[in-house]
Amino acid sequence: MSSIEPEVKQRITELRKLLQQASYAYYVLDNPIMEDAVYDRLYRELQDLELQYPQLITVDSPTQRVGEKPATHFNSVRHNIPLYSLENAFNVDELKTWEQRWRRQTSDIGAAEYVCELKIDGSALALTYENGILVRGVTRGDGVMGEDITQNVRTIRSIPLRLNLDGWENLQRVEVRGEAFLPLDIFEQINVERQKNGESLFANPRNAAAGTLRQLNPKVVHQRKLDFFAYTLHIPDSEEVTIVNSQWHSLELLQRMGLQVNPNKCLCPSLQEVAEYYQYWDTERLNLPYMTDGVVVKLNSSSLQTQLGFTQKFPRWAVALKYAAEEAPTRVENIAVNVGRTGAITPLAEMHPVQLAGTTVSRATLHNSDRIAQLDIRIGDTVIVRKAGEIIPEVVRVLLEPRPPDTQPFVMPTHCPVCGQPVVKPIDEAVTRCVNTSCPAILKGAIEHWVSRDALDIRGIGEKVVQQLVDKELVNSVADLYELTVEQLCELERMGEKLAVKLVDVIANSKKQSWSRVLYGLGIRHVGNITAQTLTKKFMTVEQLVSAKVTDIAAIYGIGTEIAESVYQWFQSSANQSLIARLQCAGLQFANSPETETAIDTNQKFAGKTFVVTGTLPTLKRNEAKELIQKAGGKVTDSVSKKTDYVVVGADAGSKLTKAQTLGINLLNEAQLLELLQEEI
Ligand code: IVH
């Protein structure tokens, strides 16, 4: 193999450093130092160089954040140091009691400093850095054992893959703890998306963060834009590099090493300042772009922390001073039922308006009939509503005292309130559903989903147009969209001929959209756009997907049995099969086009290609090379013939090389083979 020019290595190092600095400035300091376009250009330059010299790729390269392969499961691992929980205090009096207690447990030390940090409502993570490189990211789990989710942790942009250890180069091992969380706007977007896909909503950003971290597909995690604040630094005792003598000092070091530390922190000389800090954030926290449910109060001195130690569950030197969840009583005026796109029938409490956490609340989801029965919520009841995670209002409990004498338990309708067809409730599911595919409620939702941006992206068909198309019975299935005429569209309110012509044109244009968008557009439960992409990478045509068994579908990385079952069932329905047939007739894409086919699956890159491997390769064993080719869909044979596409040649290749040369067959060395495998087309 040819040796690599030193300039190339130098440029790669330089690019990585520049990109790392730019990311740090952008994600951690919130102070960009580089235009997006410049970042993209440098990133591409690095990508190109790494493609050319795959042997120079390192795990901490900015290009390596998102792994290609989804996980099938996460390994359970033991934490080097357990992750403790925190004792709660709910007011300043309880905080004083806590202070008196810790003072009794140590020799009298007079004044003590406290560090106040915001308590981020997310999911705790333990990160391990070895020689500055992020090697492990583990969930809290039960505090003793957690799950190894390193692949997912690497996708979080504010977590550096390499620490800045300037001046600390000999620090072999560093453990960082902190909170991964979802900013509120992202949390809301995720819920909108989940609602569209017929999935249950996350009640609060904490659940959403935990659910995201446990996603098997790192691409989904990357897309969800988790963030991270570091709050604990552990340097093993043996590493006598420094003396971290206080929590405040730890926070400074974490920041210097390149981790994001929440800027809202305070070093307080006494409990008085702690109380003021807590009161200040009680209202101010509502202006933050993330959720906090309290203030964590920690004794600043490390030696005091060591003296006090831990109980079975908590450190004695820290306490979580929590904000009470906002709750208020109000009266249930009605229980309405809503039919969603997937036919899910959700009961909704319509209540006398009440002020909660700065907003007026008059509706709260009651989730499903099981939940209503469990709480026994009736029309006329006085209930306590709470903003779960200060976001989604929910009914917490019923106050039985003021219940009027004539109330009746709520009964879920046996028939869909929109189409009047009987509803179903599978025994093992909490949700009641309308299963009539021509139910106007389902139809409207299905069309809105079909035309949406990530699906067929048909601009100009909004909620109002959909409503009229369904109400006037011009459209009874998404396939009808492709038969709409200008005259029919002109029947709609505020629709002139010019607009109608344009709309027919836009609809016709959507026939060019990819198979993956079409699959997503069909609105199969649990099939979001990423899942649709994953499925269409494997199943190149709809016929392949229709004939797939649940086990074939579930065998794909990142696809669980729930998704597989849902996809399988959907394609079993004869109504759905006729829909596909109609859409196929209309000219929609149900197969990957030749351009996408090659682009689509790096795993199937060598599909239809025949290889011969000969000679001794520099690093791979012959069998390993064969395996790599086969995994990429290629065929490996023993002898060279006209049908051979490539011969991979190592040292001392004999007659096979000569034959390949006579036949004019493409020759590859090991590096070129690896490069081809890496290539993203
Ligand atoms: S310190 C032994 N600091 O709150 C130290 N925890 O209810 C324990 N949390 O499991 C953790 N923000 O997930 C600490 N600034 C902060 C925090 C914080 C959020 C979480 C953490 C912990 C939970 C305890």
Boltz pocket constraint, residues with backbone or C-beta under 6 A from the ligand:
constraints:
  - pocket:
      binder: B
      contacts: [[A, 84], [A, 85], [A, 86], [A, 117], [A, 118], [A, 119], [A, 120], [A, 121], [A, 122], [A, 123], [A, 124], [A, 140], [A, 178], [A, 179], [A, 231], [A, 296], [A, 315], [A, 318], [A, 320]]
      max_distance: 6.0
